[in-house]
Structure formats: C-alpha cells, structure tokens
Amino acid sequence: MMAPMSLTDDFMYQRMMERDAAYDGRFITGVLTTGIYCLPSCTARKPLRGNVKFFHLEDEAKAAGLRPCKRCRPELFYRGEDWDRSLYEGLTARVAANPARFADAEALAAACGVSAGKLGQLFRDHAHLTPAAWLKRARIRHAAKRLREPGGRIVDIGLEAGFESESAFYRQFGLWMAMAPGAYRALGESGDGRFTLTLPEGYRTGELIAYHGRDAQSLSERVTGSLLQKALLLGGKPALLEIDLAESAGAVPQAHCRLTGSDDLFAAHATALRLLGLTQDPAPFEGRAALAKPFASLIAARPGLRVPLTATIFEALSWAIIGQQINLAFAMALRRSLIAKVGVLHEPSGLYAHPEPAAVAALSVEELTAERYSRSKAQYLIGAAAAVTDGRLPLEALEQGSAQTIEAALTAIRGLGPWTARYTLMRGFGLADAAPIGDSGLSTALQQMHGLEARPDARETELLMAPYSPHRSLATCHLWLSLTKDAG
C-alpha cells in the first residue's frame, strides 16, 4: 500500500481533485482543518492545497490524530470491506431497531449521508427493492414482531412502526401479509389451525399449482386439484400445511389454510406466503414492460405471475445443488431419495418433511452415491449442510443482510458456484434480482426470444437480462414458462 516515491504532493493533490479511484490505497489525503483522512476518490468537497497533508499508510494518518471520513469510509477500504455493503447493512440494523425514526426515503438518505440517486442504487444492489418499498417492508416486519408479543393496542403498534395513520397501517399490512393485523395477532391464540389469506386480484393459481406439483411422485408435497399439501418440520416435529386455492378465482380471491401437527400458526403463515409467491409484488416489474419490448408479450401472456419460494432456504439450497448439471427428471429422483433417507415422516398424510441441515450433514458420501449421486454432488451437498449446521453458512442470519453478502457467503462454500447461489437467492431468500446465469433453460428461452443462432453464453446472458433489473427473478420465471410449465 506504500506510495511510490514518484508520487509527489502536487501529483497526489491533482489525483485527489479529480477523485481518481485508481489511486485508492496508494496514498491517503489528510484534511487538517476538519481532522479527517480520505481516499483519493472521496466525493466530499475538496480542501485547499494548504490544508492537506498526504500519507503513505493509514496508520500514519491515525498517528497524526486524524479520524476516517464518514463519506468515503477509508477504514473499510483498508480492511477489505465493501463500503456500500457496510452502509446498507448498518442502515438495516438501525431501521429494524426503530423504523419510526425514518419518515421516508429522504430520511434514509440523510441518515446515510448520500444523495437520493445513490440511495436508490444502494437498495437496488443490496435489497433488490426501492428505498420506499424496503422501508414499508421494515415497518411491516417490526409491526408483525410486536403483534406476536403479548400486549399493546393494534393501532399503537402500527404508529410505533412508523405508519402515519391507522388506515395506512391496516392497508399496508393487509397487502404485505395477506390478512388484517387483528387476524394475524389471532394466529397466536389456540384454535383449529385454520386461517385465510386474501390473495391479490388476478392471482394466477395455475402456474403456482404446476410449480409445486411438477413432481407427481414427490414425497414432501402433494397437489390434488386446487389443494396443496406440504409437510414441514416445526419445532423439530412433523406437521402438515394444507393450502386450498379452490376459491382463488372469486371476487375476493382467497387461500384457505390449515395446519395440523403443530400450533405454530405464525410459522405456517410465513411458509404459506413463501409457497404462494406473496413475498414479492409483480406490479413494479410489469409497469416497466414498455421499457423492454421483447418481454412485453411474455408479460401479456401471464400478467400477475409471481415467484413461488421453497418452504425453507435450506430446501432451495439443497435443490440447487442436486439440480446442478443434470436434467429435471433425474434431479427430482435424487431429491426423492434424499427425503426418503433422512426426511421426517408425517404419518397421517404419508408425506415427509424436507430434512434439516444436521440430518444431511450426518450422511456419508457413500450413502448418497448408493442413491446415484455423483461423488462430487454428494460432497457438495453434505459440505453445504455441514456449513449451515456449524455456522459457517448461517442462512437465517444472512436473510437480513445484503444480497451481495449472501451471494459471497454461498459461493465461499465448496461446490456452490454462481448458478447455485443465484437460484438459492431467488427461490430460497426471495430476492427479486437474481437471474441464475448459466441455466440452460434461461439461455434457451433468451435464444428463442431474440432469434439467436446459438444459445447465449454466461456473459451474453448477463447482458440480455440486464434490462430487467432489478426484477430478474420474475423475468427468469416468465422465460422458463415460455418453454414449459415444468421448468425451474
């Protein structure tokens, strides 16, 4: 990191004035009048030449009594951390603790010390949401947590979360959670295990049922007409979640849910939202259809399409590893063999809950190769499960972090490449801008859409998917369905 002797003070001052990021790490600018030190690329107002002192090392700037700039965050740069990522994750923690402190996106920008444009880019990159949508979600999560606790009037909880009025709270909560706040609180009371979700107008039942029923021999879920049954592990015990979509085509479309084998209806509600694809709103993407004309016809064919998620993040990760570089039918067979081996039977239904990470981590490679897994696939699956179990890959904790943090954590595990990570981001973490680059079905759909002579490679696929950011997860589902309803 030491600057070459050829870098004179005058030269370094010029680089600083031009905000030249190429010299970040080669020298440090100390601003004597404010007592801070900066990277050469810092966007803050530039000091006069006589108020600047240059340093070769960060420790030298600290020894001179200077503190790091809060805008360019040189201390993060020298620790090898990503400034934007740290900024986003720090803001996430502050908002989660007290969302009412932040009235709107302008307040978020002020808290970060960045412009509105920079804030928008920050949230597109790390949350795949606009700042306003992200703030609403944070308020809903805060209110939901309080509603799961005893005490407090519902309206007071909404105001505490930062909603400007009772009506705004009820409206937004209903949109995000598919039920009123009072009905959500009632999930914590003893009852018959039943609850009802209000579905969005025009909800597409057909594609949802086709996705969950794509394996007719599945051991962990069953589709019968409009009824979806899914075995779960709740509190370490097998339970059954049933979601009846028979009335989804009514004037007020609904999903009637029932949980047996457990009284944890809050967990069942969260799982139902995931399975039904209610964690994302397709409206912002569909509103941009005119900006991506080749895709408009696909949207017209399936308006309101959503991205259904797996019941748990680990289930998505397991499926992604199992499905690496093999066809769908073989991947389904391998998944069934894993569930039969270490899944947990819910005896009344005959379905098995997907195994938890510890159960998969306890398997030997030989046990899986005996089930037709390749040796490498067995090693990758067991290794990933072990990483989740021992805390090297804390899936639940990562869910609150940056999309880039999650992807980096996944790809740090042996055998988890970009495709596996992106698929897990999409189906497990429910992130909106995770195109699984390298997916053969995605490449084929793009080839057909654009009339290409050959399927696009990874770089070409990235370029072709770029116009759909930050909605590439939904774009991927549209493209898969343009080929076959069983893809993805």
C-alpha positions in Angstrom: 0.0 0.0 0.0 3.0 2.4 0.2 3.0 5.0 -2.4 6.0 5.1 -4.9 8.4 7.9 -4.4 7.4 9.3 -7.9 4.1 10.4 -6.4 4.8 14.0 -5.5 2.5 16.0 -3.3 1.4 18.1 -6.3 0.6 14.9 -8.3 -1.4 13.4 -5.4 -3.3 16.7 -4.9 -4.3 16.6 -8.6 -5.4 13.0 -8.3 -7.4 13.9 -5.3 -9.1 16.8 -7.1 -10.1 14.5 -9.9 -11.4 11.9 -7.5 -9.2 9.3 -9.1 -10.2 5.9 -7.6 -7.2 4.2 -9.3 -5.1 5.7 -6.5 -7.2 4.5 -3.6 -4.8 2.6 -1.4 -1.7 4.2 -2.9 -2.0 7.3 -0.7 -4.3 9.0 1.9 -5.4 12.5 2.0 -5.4 14.2 5.4 -7.6 17.3 5.8 -6.0 19.2 8.6 -8.8 21.7 9.1 -11.5 19.1 9.6 -9.3 16.4 11.2 -10.3 13.6 8.8 -8.5 11.4 6.3 -9.9 10.3 3.0 -9.4 8.1 0.0 -8.4 10.0 -3.2 -11.8 9.2 -4.7 -13.8 10.8 -1.9 -16.7 12.8 -3.3 -16.7 15.3 -0.4 -15.9 19.0 -1.1 -12.2 19.3 -1.8 -10.0 21.3 0.6 -7.5 24.0 -0.2 -3.9 22.8 -1.0 -2.5 24.4 2.1 -4.9 22.4 4.3 -3.9 19.0 3.0 -1.2 16.5 4.1 -0.6 13.2 2.3 0.2 9.9 4.0 1.5 6.7 2.6 -0.2 4.5 5.2 -3.4 4.6 7.1 -1.6 4.2 10.5 0.3 7.3 9.7 -2.9 9.3 9.3 -4.3 7.9 12.6 -1.0 8.7 14.4 -1.4 12.3 13.2 -4.7 12.4 15.1 -7.0 12.2 12.1 -10.2 10.2 12.0 -11.8 8.4 9.0 -14.1 10.2 6.7 -17.8 9.2 7.1 -18.4 9.6 3.4 -15.7 7.5 1.7 -15.1 5.3 4.7 -11.3 4.6 4.2 -11.1 2.3 7.2 -13.5 -0.1 5.4 -11.3 0.1 2.3 -8.2 -0.8 4.2 -10.0 -3.7 6.0 -11.0 -5.0 2.6 -14.7 -4.4 3.3 -17.2 -3.0 0.8 -18.3 0.4 1.8 -21.8 0.3 0.2 -22.5 -3.1 1.7 -21.5 -2.0 5.1 -23.5 1.2 4.7 -26.6 -0.8 3.7 -26.3 -3.4 6.5 -25.7 -0.7 9.1 -28.8 1.1 8.0 -30.8 -2.1 8.1 -29.9 -2.6 11.7 -30.8 1.0 12.6 -34.2 0.9 10.9 -35.1 -2.6 12.3 -34.5 -1.2 15.8 -36.7 1.8 15.3 -38.4 2.2 11.9 -40.4 5.2 13.1 -37.3 7.3 13.2 -37.2 7.3 9.4 -40.2 9.1 7.9 -39.4 8.4 4.2 -36.6 7.7 1.7 -35.3 11.2 2.2 -34.7 10.4 5.9 -32.9 7.3 4.9 -30.6 9.2 2.5 -29.9 11.8 5.2 -29.0 9.1 7.7 -26.6 7.6 5.2 -25.2 11.0 4.1 -25.8 10.2 0.4 -28.0 11.6 -2.4 -31.4 10.2 -3.3 -29.9 8.7 -6.5 -27.1 7.0 -4.6 -29.6 5.6 -2.1 -31.8 4.2 -4.9 -28.8 2.4 -6.4 -27.7 1.1 -2.9 -31.1 -0.5 -2.4 -31.3 -1.9 -5.9 -27.9 -3.6 -5.5 -28.3 -4.9 -1.9 -32.1 -5.3 -1.3 -33.5 -5.5 -4.8 -36.1 -3.0 -3.8 -36.7 0.7 -3.9 -36.0 2.5 -0.7 -39.7 3.3 -0.2 -40.7 -0.4 -0.6 -37.9 -1.5 1.6 -38.9 0.9 4.4 -42.5 -0.3 4.2 -41.3 -3.9 4.5 -39.2 -3.0 7.5 -42.2 -1.4 9.2 -44.4 -4.4 8.5 -41.8 -6.7 9.9 -41.5 -4.6 13.0 -45.3 -4.5 13.5 -45.6 -8.2 12.9 -42.9 -8.9 15.5 -44.8 -6.7 18.0 -48.1 -8.4 17.2 -46.6 -11.8 18.0 -45.8 -10.5 21.5 -48.5 -10.0 24.2 -49.9 -6.6 25.0 -50.3 -3.3 23.1 -53.2 -2.0 21.1 -53.0 -2.8 17.4 -53.2 0.9 16.3 -50.4 1.8 18.7 -48.2 -0.9 17.3 -48.8 0.5 13.8 -47.9 4.0 14.8 -44.9 2.7 16.7 -43.7 1.1 13.5 -43.8 4.4 11.7 -47.1 4.3 9.8 -48.7 7.8 9.5 -52.2 6.6 10.3 -54.3 3.7 11.4 -55.8 3.3 7.9 -52.3 3.3 6.3 -51.2 0.6 8.7 -54.2 -1.6 8.0 -53.9 -1.1 4.3 -50.2 -1.8 4.0 -50.2 -4.7 6.5 -53.0 -6.4 4.5 -51.1 -6.0 1.2 -47.9 -7.5 2.6 -49.2 -10.1 5.0 -52.4 -11.1 3.2 -54.5 -10.6 6.3 -55.5 -7.8 8.7 -53.4 -7.1 11.8 -56.0 -8.4 14.1 -56.3 -11.7 12.2 -52.5 -12.0 12.3 -52.4 -11.5 16.1 -55.1 -14.1 16.5 -52.8 -16.7 14.9 -51.2 -16.9 18.3 -54.4 -18.0 20.0 -55.4 -21.6 20.3 -57.9 -22.7 17.6 -58.5 -25.3 14.9 -55.3 -24.5 13.0 -57.2 -22.7 10.2 -56.5 -19.3 8.7 -57.4 -17.5 5.5 -55.1 -15.4 3.2 -56.6 -12.7 0.9 -54.9 -13.1 -2.5 -54.2 -10.3 -5.0 -56.7 -9.7 -7.7 -55.9 -11.8 -10.7 -53.8 -14.3 -8.7 -52.5 -17.0 -11.1 -53.4 -20.3 -9.4 -52.5 -22.5 -12.4 -48.8 -21.7 -12.6 -48.5 -21.9 -8.8 -50.1 -25.4 -8.7 -48.0 -26.5 -11.6 -44.7 -25.5 -9.9 -45.4 -27.3 -6.6 -46.9 -30.3 -8.4 -44.2 -30.7 -11.0 -43.0 -33.9 -9.4 -46.1 -36.2 -9.3 -44.1 -38.7 -7.2 -42.9 -36.1 -4.6 -42.6 -37.3 -1.1 -42.7 -33.9 0.6 -45.6 -32.1 -1.2 -48.8 -33.3 -2.9 -51.1 -31.4 -5.3 -54.7 -32.7 -5.7 -56.7 -30.4 -7.9 -56.5 -27.0 -6.2 -55.2 -28.4 -2.8 -51.5 -28.1 -2.0 -50.2 -30.2 0.9 -46.7 -29.6 2.3 -45.0 -31.5 5.1 -43.0 -29.2 7.4 -40.7 -29.5 10.4 -41.9 -27.1 13.1 -40.3 -27.2 16.5 -38.5 -30.4 15.4 -41.8 -32.2 14.8 -43.5 -33.1 11.5 -46.6 -31.0 10.7 -48.8 -30.7 7.6 -49.7 -27.4 6.0 -52.7 -27.5 3.6 -53.5 -24.6 1.2 -56.8 -24.8 -0.6 -56.9 -22.5 -3.6 -60.4 -23.5 -4.8 -61.8 -20.1 -4.1 -58.9 -18.2 -5.6 -60.9 -17.2 -8.6 -63.7 -15.5 -6.6 -64.5 -11.8 -6.4 -62.1 -11.7 -3.4 -59.7 -14.5 -4.1 -58.6 -16.4 -1.0 -56.4 -19.2 0.1 -57.8 -21.3 2.9 -55.0 -22.8 5.0 -54.9 -25.4 7.7 -52.0 -26.6 9.9 -52.1 -30.0 11.7 -49.4 -31.5 13.9 -48.3 -28.1 15.3 -49.9 -25.0 16.8 -47.3 -22.6 15.4 -49.6 -20.7 13.1 -47.2 -17.8 12.8 -44.6 -20.2 11.2 -47.3 -21.7 9.0 -48.4 -18.2 7.8 -44.8 -17.2 6.9 -44.4 -20.5 5.0 -47.7 -20.1 3.1 -46.7 -16.6 2.0 -43.5 -18.1 0.6 -45.1 -21.1 -1.1 -47.8 -18.8 -2.7 -45.2 -16.3 -4.0 -46.7 -13.5 -1.9 -43.4 -12.1 -0.7 -42.9 -10.1 -3.9 -45.2 -7.7 -5.9 -45.0 -8.1 -9.7 -46.6 -4.7 -10.3 -43.4 -2.7 -10.4 -41.9 -5.1 -13.0 -45.0 -5.2 -15.1 -45.1 -1.4 -15.1 -41.7 -1.4 -16.8 -42.8 -3.8 -19.6 -42.7 -1.0 -22.2 -39.1 -0.4 -21.5 -38.3 -4.0 -22.5 -40.5 -4.6 -25.5 -39.3 -8.1 -26.4 -40.5 -9.1 -22.9 -43.9 -7.4 -23.1 -45.5 -10.3 -25.0 -44.4 -12.7 -22.2 -46.0 -10.5 -19.5 -49.2 -10.2 -21.6 -49.4 -14.0 -21.6 -49.1 -14.3 -17.8 -50.0 -11.0 -16.1 -49.7 -11.2 -12.3 -47.2 -14.1 -12.4 -45.3 -14.5 -9.1 -42.1 -16.3 -7.9 -43.1 -19.1 -5.5 -40.4 -19.9 -3.0 -39.5 -23.1 -1.2 -40.7 -23.7 2.3 -37.2 -23.1 3.7 -34.0 -21.6 2.5 -32.1 -24.8 3.0 -34.6 -26.7 0.8 -33.9 -24.3 -2.0 -30.1 -24.7 -1.5 -30.4 -28.5 -1.5 -32.5 -28.4 -4.7 -30.0 -26.1 -6.4 -27.1 -28.4 -5.5 -29.0 -31.5 -6.5 -30.0 -29.9 -9.8 -26.5 -28.9 -10.9 -25.8 -30.0 -14.5 -28.5 -32.7 -14.7 -32.0 -32.9 -16.2 -35.1 -32.2 -14.2 -36.4 -35.7 -14.0 -33.1 -37.1 -12.6 -32.9 -34.2 -10.2 -36.4 -35.0 -8.9 -35.4 -38.6 -8.4 -32.3 -37.6 -6.4 -34.4 -35.3 -4.3 -36.9 -38.0 -3.5 -34.1 -40.4 -2.4 -32.7 -37.8 -0.1 -36.1 -37.1 1.5 -36.9 -40.8 1.9 -33.5 -41.3 3.6 -33.4 -38.5 6.1 -36.7 -36.7 5.9 -39.2 -36.9 8.8 -42.4 -38.7 8.2 -45.8 -37.0 8.9 -47.6 -40.3 9.4 -51.2 -39.1 8.9 -50.5 -37.8 5.4 -47.7 -40.1 4.4 -45.6 -37.1 3.4 -42.1 -36.4 4.6 -40.8 -33.0 5.8 -37.6 -32.0 4.0 -34.6 -32.9 6.1 -32.9 -30.3 8.2 -29.2 -29.4 7.6 -27.9 -31.5 10.5 -29.5 -34.7 9.1 -27.9 -34.2 5.7 -24.6 -33.3 7.2 -24.6 -36.6 9.1 -24.7 -38.6 5.9 -21.7 -40.2 4.4 -20.7 -39.7 0.7 -21.1 -43.4 0.2 -24.7 -43.3 1.4 -25.5 -40.8 -1.3 -23.5 -42.4 -4.1 -25.5 -45.5 -3.4 -28.6 -43.4 -4.3 -27.0 -42.5 -7.7 -25.5 -39.2 -6.6 -22.2 -38.4 -8.2 -19.3 -38.3 -5.7 -18.8 -34.6 -6.2 -22.5 -33.8 -5.8 -22.7 -35.8 -2.6 -19.7 -34.0 -1.3 -21.1 -30.6 -2.2 -24.5 -31.3 -0.6 -23.1 -32.7 2.6 -20.5 -30.0 2.8 -23.1 -27.2 2.4 -25.3 -28.8 5.0 -22.3 -29.0 7.4 -21.5 -25.4 6.8 -25.1 -24.4 7.7 -25.0 -26.7 10.8 -21.7 -25.4 12.2 -22.5 -21.7 11.5 -20.1 -21.0 8.6 -23.2 -20.5 6.4 -25.9 -19.0 8.7 -28.8 -19.0 6.3 -31.4 -17.4 8.7 -29.0 -14.7 9.8 -28.0 -14.0 6.2 -31.6 -13.4 5.3 -31.4 -10.0 7.0 -28.2 -8.9 5.1 -27.2 -7.6 1.7 -27.8 -9.7 -1.4 -24.1 -9.3 -2.2 -23.2 -10.6 1.3 -25.5 -13.6 0.8 -24.1 -14.5 -2.6 -20.5 -14.1 -1.3 -21.3 -16.4 1.6 -22.8 -19.0 -0.6 -20.0 -19.0 -3.2 -17.4 -19.3 -0.5 -18.6 -22.9 0.1 -17.0 -25.6 -2.0 -19.2 -26.6 -4.9 -21.5 -23.6 -4.8 -21.0 -21.6 -8.0 -22.9 -18.6 -9.4 -25.8 -20.6 -10.7 -26.4 -22.4 -7.4 -26.1 -19.2 -5.5 -28.4 -17.2 -7.7 -31.0 -20.0 -7.7 -30.9 -20.0 -3.9 -31.2 -16.2 -3.8 -34.3 -16.4 -6.0 -36.2 -19.5 -4.6 -34.8 -19.5 -1.0 -34.1 -15.9 0.0 -36.9 -14.5 -2.2 -34.7 -11.8 -3.7 -36.1 -10.1 -6.8 -33.0 -9.6 -8.9 -31.3 -13.0 -9.0 -31.0 -14.4 -12.5 -29.4 -17.8 -12.4 -26.8 -17.2 -15.1 -25.7 -20.5 -16.7 -29.1 -22.0 -16.5 -29.8 -23.9 -19.8 -33.5 -23.2 -19.8 -32.9 -19.5 -19.4 -30.4 -19.5 -22.2 -32.7 -21.4 -24.5 -35.6 -19.0 -23.8 -33.4 -16.0 -24.5 -32.2 -17.6 -27.7 -35.7 -18.1 -28.9 -36.9 -14.6 -27.8 -34.1 -12.8 -29.6 -33.8 -15.2 -32.6 -30.2 -16.0 -31.9 -28.3 -18.7 -33.9 -26.8 -20.2 -30.7 -27.7 -20.2 -27.0 -26.0 -17.2 -25.3 -23.1 -17.9 -23.0 -22.9 -16.6 -19.5 -21.6 -13.1 -20.5 -24.2 -12.7 -23.2 -27.0 -13.9 -20.8 -25.9 -11.3 -18.3 -26.2 -8.6 -21.0 -29.6 -9.8 -22.2 -31.0 -10.0 -18.7 -29.7 -6.6 -17.7 -32.7 -4.6 -18.9 -35.0 -6.4 -16.5 -33.0 -5.4 -13.4 -34.0 -5.2 -10.5 -36.7 -7.8 -11.4 -34.6 -10.5 -13.0 -36.0 -13.3 -10.7 -39.5 -12.7 -12.1 -38.1 -12.3 -15.6 -36.5 -15.7 -15.3 -39.7 -17.3 -14.3 -41.5 -15.8 -17.3 -38.8 -17.0 -19.6 -38.8 -20.5 -18.1 -42.6 -20.7 -18.6 -42.2 -19.6 -22.2 -40.6 -23.0 -22.8 -42.5 -25.3 -20.4 -44.5 -25.1 -17.3 -42.3 -27.7 -15.6 -39.0 -25.7 -16.0 -37.4 -24.1 -13.0 
